[in-house]
């Protein structure tokens, strides 16, 4: 079989290989005719009519050559399609990357907005809780004072009343544990919670030695504070006693400055001086009457023992959370029930505080007084957790106008100029005690910020006319230079 030579007179390598291997469909001139057919075939667009020359050439080719020739445009279309798909994939990937970035930015903005909303919501809730606690604290303290005044009309046993109301402190920890069961996700057994809260006494918890060593002085101070307060209510009006008791804040500062070496603050010294001035004016309001002076002494003594209790608590026990405070107050109630119960018994048999029978006791007034006193102590400790501590102090000082309103309605007090001035001075001194330690720096920062805002507004007022003139000049095709 003759082999057609290529234009250069040499058989192509492809023809030789096909001839040697005896490939099916091989004939001489296969490679040259295939090249001619490839060059003569016109590629049609999809959907277009192919020319007749293409059909004629395809009829002359063998089935193998037709298959190979027809596969060329198919491969090319596949390559084009794959390249187009890759291009679309890249474009889609870029779009997805852009979408991911925008989605992340949007999510971060949404998280910031949610965080701000949560902070605002928490502040609003704290404010609402603070308002409710302020009203509750002042109402409970006013109610306690007024019930004592009512009880004195038929029953005057101040130490028995103090002992009876202090025993109710035992219920403080059960109330706290009930709240723990209602709100906590992980419930704890009563003994486990009791041991956890007893760490306020030390790492070993509450032992008999610590019970006697730590509880005894605080129980005595607690009893003295309440007993002197009740004695003062016999001599003075509820308004005067509640106003004088507010001086305890000034005494706490003086004792903390002396004993605990706290920071010296001039404004609190001024507040302490105002408190002492109010005390003297309160005694002068009744022309230094004997009962008035004794009543003022009892009220000031109650404020002093209360301040000493707080300072010693901070010195020996430090700060305590709500559970530890509940545990400690309940421990005081147990100590009062066990070790101080002999005192009212002695007073009863010595006829100092005597009553005919237990049935004659005003149990309604006694239970109301003890319940409101317990509610006051619980609210003071709960309020520190739920809202700002300063609001608790504001609730305490609001008991002064609350008692004044009740006394005026009952017509038990006549306010003269001296008594009214003394009450106002003591309340102002109490509010000055509530200022934070960095109050001067905060005030200076606030004043400087106001000055900066005023200077910025002044600069804006100066630059606004110039901007207006420039805008008009450019609109008219000229530039206007403002005058200096």
Phi, psi and omega per residue, in radians:
X1 nan 2.201 3.135
X2 -1.383 2.493 3.116
X3 -1.891 2.212 3.117
X4 -1.225 2.409 -3.135
X5 -1.518 2.712 3.087
X6 -1.324 2.995 3.133
X7 -0.972 -0.466 3.120
X8 -1.551 0.102 3.076
X9 1.473 0.102 -3.098
X10 -2.104 2.323 3.108
X11 -1.127 2.483 -3.121
X12 -1.202 2.690 -3.134
X13 -1.117 -0.582 -3.110
X14 -1.173 -0.691 3.108
X15 -1.126 -0.685 -3.131
X16 -1.134 -0.761 -3.111
X17 -1.127 -0.747 -3.141
X18 -1.160 -0.627 -3.134
X19 -1.214 -0.729 -3.106
X20 -1.176 -0.773 -3.099
X21 -1.340 -0.238 -3.128
X22 1.147 0.704 -3.091
X23 -1.078 2.426 -3.077
X24 -1.174 2.313 3.125
X25 1.587 0.104 -3.128
X26 -1.423 2.464 2.979
X27 -2.591 2.808 -3.093
X28 -1.108 2.445 -3.120
X29 1.432 0.309 -3.108
X30 -1.084 -0.819 -3.061
X31 -1.205 -0.675 -3.120
X32 -1.206 -0.733 3.120
X33 -1.159 -0.609 3.108
X34 -1.157 -0.688 3.093
X35 -1.150 -0.677 3.128
X36 -1.140 -0.741 3.140
X37 -1.141 -0.622 3.115
X38 -1.151 -0.679 -3.135
X39 -1.281 -0.508 -3.080
X40 -1.532 -0.321 -3.123
X41 -1.285 2.266 3.092
X42 -1.772 2.323 -3.122
X43 -1.512 2.191 -3.104
X44 -1.694 2.627 3.049
X45 -1.291 2.656 3.134
X46 -1.076 2.239 3.125
X47 1.621 -0.143 -3.125
X48 -1.618 2.775 3.111
X49 -1.409 2.218 -3.123
X50 -1.383 2.572 3.117
X51 -1.207 2.811 -3.096
X52 -1.240 -0.495 3.126
X53 -1.074 -0.638 3.129
X54 -1.128 -0.692 3.137
X55 -1.223 -0.617 3.106
X56 -1.167 -0.735 3.125
X57 -1.154 -0.690 -3.120
X58 -1.158 -0.505 3.096
X59 -1.233 -0.539 -3.102
X60 -1.334 -0.298 -3.081
X61 -1.512 2.704 3.090
X62 -1.275 2.876 3.119
X63 -0.977 -0.643 3.136
X64 -1.190 -0.770 -3.123
X65 -1.152 -0.649 3.099
X66 -1.105 -0.741 -3.139
X67 -1.097 -0.793 -3.135
X68 -1.178 -0.737 -3.131
X69 -1.143 -0.709 -3.121
X70 -1.256 -0.360 3.112
X71 -1.339 -0.350 -3.110
X72 -1.085 -0.917 3.103
X73 -1.133 -0.527 3.115
X74 -1.122 -0.772 3.099
X75 -1.084 -0.698 -3.134
X76 -1.125 -0.724 3.096
X77 -1.109 -0.671 3.097
X78 -1.105 -0.736 3.107
X79 -1.075 -0.779 3.120
X80 -1.074 -0.758 3.138
X81 -1.110 -0.711 3.134
X82 -1.137 -0.706 3.109
X83 -1.128 -0.676 3.101
X84 -1.145 -0.699 3.108
X85 -1.105 -0.743 3.102
X86 -1.071 -0.727 3.116
X87 -1.078 -0.752 3.098
X88 -1.121 -0.666 3.119
X89 -1.099 -0.768 3.126
X90 -1.080 -0.760 -3.132
X91 -1.124 -0.734 3.108
X92 -1.125 -0.658 3.117
X93 -1.115 -0.749 3.102
X94 -1.083 -0.749 3.127
X95 -1.107 -0.695 3.121
X96 -1.139 -0.669 3.091
X97 -1.103 -0.767 3.104
X98 -1.095 -0.724 3.112
X99 -1.117 -0.653 3.106
X100 -1.127 -0.741 3.132
X101 -1.111 -0.820 3.130
X102 -1.120 -0.638 3.110
X103 -1.142 -0.709 3.119
X104 -1.147 -0.706 3.106
X105 -1.115 -0.755 3.129
X106 -1.114 -0.708 3.123
X107 -1.144 -0.678 3.100
X108 -1.140 -0.707 3.081
X109 -1.116 -0.709 3.103
X110 -1.111 -0.674 3.101
X111 -1.133 -0.688 3.104
X112 -1.130 -0.745 3.137
X113 -1.106 -0.726 3.112
X114 -1.109 -0.714 3.130
X115 -1.107 -0.726 3.107
X116 -1.133 -0.720 3.124
X117 -1.111 -0.702 3.115
X118 -1.141 -0.723 3.114
X119 -1.125 -0.759 3.100
X120 -1.102 -0.713 3.128
X121 -1.118 -0.720 3.119
X122 -1.131 -0.689 3.105
X123 -1.133 -0.733 3.125
X124 -1.121 -0.755 3.115
X125 -1.108 -0.707 3.091
X126 -1.099 -0.690 3.107
X127 -1.126 -0.732 3.118
X128 -1.130 -0.808 3.082
X129 -1.043 -0.700 3.137
X130 -1.087 -0.758 3.118
X131 -1.099 -0.763 3.130
X132 -1.127 -0.715 -3.120
X133 -1.226 -0.636 3.075
X134 -1.022 -0.844 3.130
X135 -1.129 -0.683 -3.124
X136 -1.201 -0.733 -3.139
X137 -1.125 -0.847 -3.131
X138 -1.128 -0.691 -3.128
X139 -1.169 -0.738 -3.139
X140 -1.141 -0.683 -3.141
X141 -1.242 -0.698 3.073
X142 -1.119 -0.748 3.125
X143 -1.090 -0.724 3.113
X144 -1.068 -0.808 -3.110
X145 -1.121 -0.750 -3.105
X146 -1.230 -0.613 3.097
X147 -1.168 -0.622 3.076
X148 -1.090 -0.751 3.122
X149 -1.103 -0.642 3.112
X150 -1.221 -0.693 -3.119
X151 -1.135 -0.559 -3.107
X152 -1.148 -0.298 -3.122
X153 -1.205 -0.532 -3.106
X154 -2.136 -0.242 -3.022
X155 -2.596 1.978 3.139
X156 -2.100 1.590 3.047
X157 -2.443 1.395 -2.997
X158 -1.126 -0.640 -3.116
X159 -1.252 -0.703 3.087
X160 -1.082 -0.678 3.113
X161 -1.138 -0.667 3.098
X162 -1.153 -0.811 3.139
X163 -1.091 -0.743 -3.106
X164 -1.131 -0.754 -3.125
X165 -1.251 -0.549 3.120
X166 -1.218 -0.554 3.101
X167 -1.078 -0.463 3.137
X168 -1.210 -0.229 3.103
X169 -1.139 -0.323 3.111
X170 -1.033 -0.521 -3.096
X171 -1.369 -0.045 -3.091
X172 -1.105 -0.868 -3.116
X173 -1.173 -0.710 3.041
X174 -1.036 -0.642 3.083
X175 -1.135 -0.732 3.102
X176 -1.104 -0.735 -3.123
X177 -1.179 -0.592 3.063
X178 -1.104 -0.716 3.057
X179 -1.140 -0.612 3.082
X180 -1.117 -0.749 3.116
X181 -1.144 -0.544 -3.088
X182 -1.419 -0.470 -3.011
X183 -1.987 -0.534 -3.032
X184 -1.301 2.519 3.082
X185 -1.364 -0.719 3.108
X186 -1.757 1.873 -3.106
X187 -1.371 2.480 3.095
X188 -2.096 2.662 3.117
X189 -1.230 2.746 -3.132
X190 -1.021 -0.724 -3.124
X191 -1.183 -0.686 3.128
X192 -1.147 -0.716 3.109
X193 -1.198 -0.640 3.118
X194 -1.118 -0.747 3.125
X195 -1.190 -0.627 3.109
X196 -1.142 -0.718 -3.140
X197 -1.336 -0.336 -3.137
X198 -1.349 0.007 3.085
X199 -1.176 -0.194 3.086
X200 -1.096 -0.434 3.108
X201 -1.488 -0.239 -3.126
X202 2.538 3.090 -3.119
X203 -1.186 -0.513 3.140
X204 -1.411 -0.078 -3.134
X205 1.464 -2.772 -3.093
X206 -1.567 2.004 3.051
X207 -1.971 2.973 -3.123
X208 -1.116 -0.665 3.123
X209 -1.138 -0.808 3.119
X210 -1.195 -0.567 3.104
X211 -1.057 -0.743 3.135
X212 -1.365 -0.642 -3.044
X213 -1.315 -0.760 -3.057
X214 -1.583 -0.560 -3.035
X215 -1.461 -0.595 -3.043
X216 -1.040 -0.926 -3.122
X217 -1.102 -0.662 -3.130
X218 -1.241 -0.589 3.089
X219 -1.166 -0.683 3.105
X220 -1.138 -0.763 3.126
X221 -1.143 -0.669 3.108
X222 -1.076 -0.804 -3.126
X223 -1.143 -0.733 3.118
X224 -1.101 -0.716 -3.139
X225 -1.043 -0.868 -3.103
X226 -1.235 -0.656 -3.124
X227 -1.155 -0.780 3.107
X228 -1.146 -0.600 3.102
X229 -1.127 -0.722 3.118
X230 -1.203 -0.623 3.072
X231 -1.131 -0.659 3.129
X232 -1.164 -0.574 3.140
X233 -1.183 -0.330 3.074
X234 -1.329 -0.516 -3.065
X235 -1.688 -0.531 -3.046
X236 -2.135 2.996 3.062
X237 -1.350 2.865 3.132
X238 -1.115 -0.592 3.130
X239 -1.131 -0.804 -3.115
X240 -1.141 -0.724 -3.089
X241 -1.192 -0.750 3.122
X242 -1.153 -0.603 3.094
X243 -1.210 -0.737 3.128
X244 -1.189 -0.574 3.131
X245 -1.168 -0.421 3.084
X246 -1.144 -0.253 3.093
X247 -1.203 -0.188 -3.141
X248 -1.065 -0.503 3.110
X249 -1.114 -0.711 3.094
X250 -1.181 -0.667 3.119
X251 -1.178 -0.604 3.080
X252 -1.085 -0.734 3.122
X253 -1.123 -0.769 -3.113
X254 -1.120 -0.756 3.132
X255 -1.200 -0.659 3.104
X256 -1.153 -0.643 3.114
X257 -1.176 -0.658 -3.096
X258 -1.449 -0.817 -3.013
X259 -1.529 -0.882 -3.067
X260 -1.551 -0.050 3.129
X261 1.002 0.737 3.089
X262 -1.238 2.963 -3.094
X263 -1.140 2.387 3.098
X264 -1.356 2.321 3.124
X265 -2.328 2.142 -3.111
X266 -1.103 -0.627 -3.108
X267 -1.176 -0.546 3.119
X268 -1.344 -0.503 3.000
X269 -1.121 -0.731 3.083
X270 -1.071 -0.717 3.117
X271 -1.128 -0.686 3.090
X272 -1.121 -0.713 3.102
X273 -1.107 -0.698 3.104
X274 -1.117 -0.672 3.109
X275 -1.104 -0.769 3.127
X276 -1.131 -0.684 3.096
X277 -1.076 -0.745 3.109
X278 -1.114 -0.618 3.099
X279 -1.101 -0.808 -3.135
X280 -1.122 -0.727 3.132
X281 -1.162 -0.591 3.107
X282 -1.155 -0.663 3.081
X283 -1.216 -0.565 -3.135
X284 -1.341 -0.312 -3.060
X285 -1.065 -0.547 3.113
X286 -1.853 0.456 3.102
X287 1.036 0.684 3.105
X288 0.960 0.783 3.067
X289 -1.159 2.671 -3.049
X290 -1.067 -0.869 3.134
X291 -1.092 -0.626 3.138
X292 -1.146 -0.776 -3.130
X293 -1.141 -0.736 3.129
X294 -1.132 -0.740 3.111
X295 -1.095 -0.721 3.086
X296 -1.112 -0.685 3.131
X297 -1.123 -0.735 3.099
X298 -1.095 -0.772 -3.115
X299 -1.133 -0.740 3.119
X300 -1.173 -0.657 3.086
X301 -1.117 -0.683 3.082
X302 -1.109 -0.735 3.097
X303 -1.132 -0.632 -3.122
X304 -1.198 -0.777 3.130
X305 -1.169 -0.600 3.071
X306 -1.120 -0.733 3.107
X307 -1.147 -0.703 3.111
X308 -1.121 -0.673 3.088
X309 -1.032 -0.807 -3.093
X310 -1.174 -0.692 -3.116
X311 -1.203 -0.768 3.118
X312 -1.142 -0.627 3.091
X313 -1.091 -0.753 3.113
X314 -1.175 -0.564 -3.100
X315 -1.284 -0.828 -3.006
X316 -1.636 -0.590 -3.059
X317 -1.907 -0.294 3.136
X318 1.254 -2.733 3.127
X319 -1.467 2.609 -3.108
X320 -2.343 2.534 3.049
X321 -1.438 -3.066 -3.046
X322 -1.123 -0.743 -3.135
X323 -1.134 -0.737 3.128
X324 -1.168 -0.677 3.096
X325 -1.126 -0.722 3.100
X326 -1.088 -0.721 3.104
X327 -1.093 -0.746 -3.083
X328 -1.185 -0.764 -3.137
X329 -1.149 -0.665 3.067
X330 -1.128 -0.627 3.079
X331 -1.121 -0.664 3.055
X332 -1.083 -0.674 3.094
X333 -1.110 -0.726 3.090
X334 -1.118 -0.736 3.126
X335 -1.098 -0.710 3.127
X336 -1.119 -0.695 -3.128
X337 -1.220 -0.602 -3.037
X338 -1.509 -0.801 -2.934
X339 -1.824 -0.325 -3.084
X340 -1.887 -0.003 -3.128
X341 -1.167 -0.408 -3.141
X342 -1.217 -0.404 -3.093
X343 -1.167 -0.907 3.088
X344 -1.102 -0.482 3.085
X345 -1.155 -0.771 3.113
X346 -1.112 -0.747 3.128
X347 -1.133 -0.542 3.131
X348 -1.227 -0.794 -3.088
X349 -1.340 -0.381 3.061
X350 -1.533 0.087 3.086
X351 1.154 0.268 3.079
X352 -1.296 -0.802 3.046
X353 -2.229 1.606 -3.027
X354 -2.086 2.549 3.048
X355 -2.432 2.740 -3.003
X356 -1.196 -0.878 -3.126
X357 -2.692 2.873 3.131
X358 -1.213 -0.448 3.104
X359 -1.217 -0.425 -3.120
X360 -1.446 -0.125 3.141
X361 -1.216 2.467 3.095
X362 -1.375 1.367 -3.027
X363 -1.111 -0.567 3.124
X364 -1.090 -0.843 3.132
X365 -1.170 -0.689 -3.132
X366 -1.138 -0.780 3.128
X367 -1.196 -0.640 3.081
X368 -1.114 -0.749 3.107
X369 -1.110 -0.796 -3.115
X370 -1.162 -0.683 3.134
X371 -1.152 -0.736 3.115
X372 -1.196 -0.611 3.098
X373 -1.149 -0.748 3.081
X374 -1.118 -0.714 3.113
X375 -1.098 -0.655 3.101
X376 -1.096 -0.798 3.139
X377 -1.140 -0.674 3.110
X378 -1.161 -0.756 -3.126
X379 -1.129 -0.633 3.118
X380 -1.100 -0.707 -3.126
X381 -1.380 -0.640 3.110
X382 -1.218 -0.655 -3.103
X383 -1.077 -0.560 3.110
X384 -1.128 -0.551 -3.133
X385 -1.415 -0.737 -3.016
X386 -1.468 -0.515 -3.054
X387 -2.482 -2.893 -3.077
X388 -1.399 2.409 -3.104
X389 -1.087 -0.498 -3.108
X390 -1.118 -0.489 -3.132
X391 -1.205 -0.505 3.091
X392 -1.141 -0.736 3.109
X393 -1.143 -0.660 3.092
X394 -1.118 -0.679 3.073
X395 -1.089 -0.613 3.101
X396 -1.173 -0.766 -3.108
X397 -1.261 -0.415 3.085
X398 -1.247 -0.210 3.068
X399 -1.174 -0.385 3.132
X400 -1.170 -0.966 3.066
X401 -1.129 -0.485 3.080
X402 -1.134 -0.801 3.081
X403 -1.159 -0.608 3.109
X404 -1.107 -0.725 3.127
X405 -1.116 -0.731 3.136
X406 -1.178 -0.703 3.129
X407 -1.136 -0.649 3.103
X408 -1.174 -0.683 3.097
X409 -1.159 -0.629 3.125
X410 -1.454 -0.148 -3.140
X411 1.006 0.755 3.113
X412 -1.761 -0.090 -3.088
X413 -2.485 2.509 3.055
X414 -2.084 1.994 -3.079
X415 -1.438 2.048 2.957
X416 -1.706 3.133 -3.050
X417 -1.142 -0.724 -3.077
X418 -1.172 -0.806 -3.124
X419 -1.120 -0.722 3.139
X420 -1.149 -0.722 3.126
X421 -1.153 -0.680 3.135
X422 -1.137 -0.737 3.118
X423 -1.091 -0.752 -3.128
X424 -1.153 -0.717 -3.128
X425 -1.119 -0.748 3.134
X426 -1.121 -0.723 3.137
X427 -1.156 -0.670 3.100
X428 -1.144 -0.738 3.084
X429 -1.083 -0.663 3.093
X430 -1.098 -0.752 3.141
X431 -1.178 -0.596 3.074
X432 -1.133 -0.515 3.095
X433 -1.171 -0.354 -3.107
X434 -1.447 -0.112 3.122
X435 -1.157 2.440 3.126
X436 -1.208 2.916 -3.111
X437 -1.155 -0.553 -3.133
X438 -1.675 0.527 -3.057
X439 -1.117 -0.599 -3.133
X440 -1.195 -0.741 3.106
X441 -1.137 -0.716 3.110
X442 -1.103 -0.692 3.130
X443 -1.147 -0.739 3.122
X444 -1.119 -0.716 3.101
X445 -1.086 -0.707 -3.141
X446 -1.145 -0.729 3.124
X447 -1.148 -0.729 3.117
X448 -1.122 -0.682 3.103
X449 -1.130 -0.654 3.082
X450 -1.141 -0.690 3.106
X451 -1.124 -0.728 3.119
X452 -1.112 -0.698 3.101
X453 -1.115 -0.714 3.124
X454 -1.139 -0.702 3.121
X455 -1.153 -0.690 3.097
X456 -1.126 -0.711 3.095
X457 -1.133 -0.644 3.114
X458 -1.154 -0.712 3.091
X459 -1.132 -0.700 3.101
X460 -1.118 -0.668 3.113
X461 -1.160 -0.582 3.133
X462 -1.290 -0.690 -3.067
X463 -1.418 -0.376 -3.119
X464 -1.079 -0.777 3.102
X465 -1.089 -0.647 3.139
X466 -1.146 -0.728 3.112
X467 -1.099 -0.646 3.137
X468 -1.154 -0.733 3.128
X469 -1.155 -0.714 3.123
X470 -1.099 -0.711 -3.138
X471 -1.107 -0.709 3.126
X472 -1.198 -0.691 -3.129
X473 -1.127 -0.752 3.135
X474 -1.198 -0.577 3.108
X475 -1.160 -0.546 3.124
X476 -1.562 0.034 3.117
X477 1.570 0.086 3.132
X478 -2.202 2.840 3.107
X479 -1.917 2.175 -3.140
X480 -1.758 2.255 3.114
X481 -1.700 2.118 -3.107
X482 -1.215 2.622 3.105
X483 -1.324 2.614 -3.141
X484 -1.284 nan nan
